[in-house]
Amino acid sequence: MIESLRQVQVVGALARLARTGGWADILEGRPLTDELDVADARLLVAAQVLRESAGGRLEPVDLHPWYDDPQILAANLVAELRRALHHGHDEDRLTATDPDQILAMGVASRSVAAILAEGVLPMLPVTRDRLDEGRARFLDVGVGTGAIAQTICETFPGTSAVGLDVSFEALSMAKEHLAESPVGHLIELRQQSVVDLVDEDAYDLAWMPQIFLSRADLEVGLGRVRRALRPGCWLVMPVAASADGCTPLEAAALEHDAVLRGGGPMSVLCAAELLREAGFARVRDMPGVSQSLVMAQAA
Ligand SMILES: C[S@@+](CC[C@H](N)C(=O)[O-])C[C@H]1O[C@@H](n2cnc3c(N)ncnc32)[C@H](O)[C@@H]1O
């Protein structure tokens, strides 16, 4: 119990170091001089987040996708702490409109978008060719701040996008953010639920994260997205399914998170079943640490 309570203190120390530049100093091998930075780092060593090498240099014990970028690390950890605070107050519903939460999810989406663009899309025939030829249209369901649509349009010049979201707050932030982007004019933002999407044969790629969608919206939305995709093109859907071999605490934390975000946990098998029921022809999956990616091709 005490050990678990200490984790809040540890996450707070890590978030602060990331925000104030101490984490960047650690990554670069520069010594910490500020008294609070040193206290944070000592706590992180004791918690086995950091270790001290023989030469006295501090370094992270594990690899983590957030660690390389202090801005991403700070934004995500502060969002986690804020979410825990809301949860402690039984105020989860507030987080859907909380600008800090929307922003943090947008920052997190930047690294997801890079993985999508560089690691996933090259494996998807038809969609990959359209993106490479510079004539693709991308559907981003739950566009949030627009980070994923922006990355796809930047990475594949000539691509345009439509971003759907039900949240007025998220769309306002996306509009503001994209106004400063050179690809902003290529991204159409719509305040629309995926269940109301009526486009047909209009997109070469769709992105729809299951963890944010209620089960009812997901089931109807899959049919809508299938019809909206051009034949042979792909939907990529992150699913809140933990990878084989993760610890019971990691699995329980993912399930808890998925309930709080609205979609709830879902196995890859269940996702594949829903995709087939919605009329998708081929389904593939790629296990991940916190979520798994399921990819489905429209017939
Ligand atoms: C947190 S965002 C994901 C982050 C986003 N990729 C970014 O770049 O900022 C997920 C969004 O899904 C939206 N959402 C939830 N249900 C939806 C639905 N039925 N149709 C469209 N968007 C929905 C939420 O309002 C939320 O803004």
The ligand as an SDF file (V2000), in Angstrom:
LIG
                    3D

 27 29  0  0  0  0  0  0  0  0999 V2000
   -8.2710   12.3150  -27.2470 C   0  0  0  0  0  0  0  0  0  0  0  0
   -8.5970   12.2970  -28.9100 S   0  0  0  0  0  0  0  0  0  0  0  0
   -7.2540   11.5100  -29.5610 C   0  0  0  0  0  0  0  0  0  0  0  0
   -6.0760   12.4890  -29.7090 C   0  0  0  0  0  0  0  0  0  0  0  0
   -5.9090   13.0100  -31.1060 C   0  0  0  0  0  0  0  0  0  0  0  0
   -5.4080   11.9590  -31.9980 N   0  0  0  0  0  0  0  0  0  0  0  0
   -4.9630   14.2140  -31.2190 C   0  0  0  0  0  0  0  0  0  0  0  0
   -4.1420   14.2560  -32.1340 O   0  0  0  0  0  0  0  0  0  0  0  0
   -5.0710   15.1280  -30.3970 O   0  0  0  0  0  0  0  0  0  0  0  0
   -9.9730   11.2300  -29.0330 C   0  0  0  0  0  0  0  0  0  0  0  0
  -11.1750   12.0370  -29.4050 C   0  0  0  0  0  0  0  0  0  0  0  0
  -12.2310   11.1690  -29.7850 O   0  0  0  0  0  0  0  0  0  0  0  0
  -13.3870   11.9450  -29.6980 C   0  0  0  0  0  0  0  0  0  0  0  0
  -14.5720   11.0920  -29.8430 N   0  0  0  0  0  0  0  0  0  0  0  0
  -15.1790   10.3220  -28.9190 C   0  0  0  0  0  0  0  0  0  0  0  0
  -16.2540    9.7110  -29.4430 N   0  0  0  0  0  0  0  0  0  0  0  0
  -16.3300   10.0990  -30.7520 C   0  0  0  0  0  0  0  0  0  0  0  0
  -17.2290    9.8030  -31.8240 C   0  0  0  0  0  0  0  0  0  0  0  0
  -18.2640    9.0040  -31.6640 N   0  0  0  0  0  0  0  0  0  0  0  0
  -16.9880   10.3670  -33.0350 N   0  0  0  0  0  0  0  0  0  0  0  0
  -15.9450   11.2030  -33.2160 C   0  0  0  0  0  0  0  0  0  0  0  0
  -15.0540   11.5290  -32.2250 N   0  0  0  0  0  0  0  0  0  0  0  0
  -15.2560   10.9790  -31.0180 C   0  0  0  0  0  0  0  0  0  0  0  0
  -13.2360   12.6190  -28.3370 C   0  0  0  0  0  0  0  0  0  0  0  0
  -14.0080   13.7860  -28.2370 O   0  0  0  0  0  0  0  0  0  0  0  0
  -11.7260   12.9230  -28.3100 C   0  0  0  0  0  0  0  0  0  0  0  0
  -11.4380   14.2710  -28.6040 O   0  0  0  0  0  0  0  0  0  0  0  0
  1  2  1  0
  2  3  1  0
  2 10  1  0
  3  4  1  0
  4  5  1  0
  5  6  1  0
  5  7  1  0
  7  8  2  0
  7  9  1  0
 10 11  1  0
 11 12  1  0
 11 26  1  0
 12 13  1  0
 13 14  1  0
 13 24  1  0
 14 15  1  0
 14 23  1  0
 15 16  2  0
 16 17  1  0
 17 18  1  0
 17 23  2  0
 18 19  1  0
 18 20  2  0
 20 21  1  0
 21 22  2  0
 22 23  1  0
 24 25  1  0
 24 26  1  0
 26 27  1  0
M  CHG  2   2   1   9  -1
M  END
$$$$
